[in-house]
């Protein structure tokens, strides 16, 4: 099987972890699933020789694992700085900046104490990764990001949609 096909198989497995991640309420369970998914996605990008994305996703896995135990802003800044260094060292073209932008949002999200804020920031980061994956030419990765956004929105609505409706009703009274 070609490297491209293997990369698509890995993304298909990562999709499972991404979809279930945002169906949890506890942020620790969310980021644990994202940690596993990140390892698979990093390997996917390595197979496609997208070294900025592969390196940033490997960093993301370490970041998600770390954020299971802490939401320290100092560690968040360490991961943001590491992302800058990785991007500079592996920079090839503007596609590298898309993965970097997605990483910035998702790094900030991983260290949010609130799962609600985590979900909001993840949507923006995921949109940048979606565009990145389109330009890289990975159709399964594009599908993964679309499903990830959908799962995030469904989970957000399940936990916060009703509360938002109630707040809007109270404002009109």
Secondary structure, DSSP 4 states (H G I P E B T S, - for coil): --HHHHHHHHHHHHHHHHHHHTT-SSHHHHHHHHHHHHHHHHHHHHHTT-HHHHHHHHHHHHHHHHHHH---HHHHHHHHHHHHHHHHHH--SHHHHHHHHHHHHHHHHHT-S-HHHHHHHHHHHHHHHHHHHHHHT-HHHHHHHHHHHHHHHHHHIIIIIHHHHHHHHHHH-
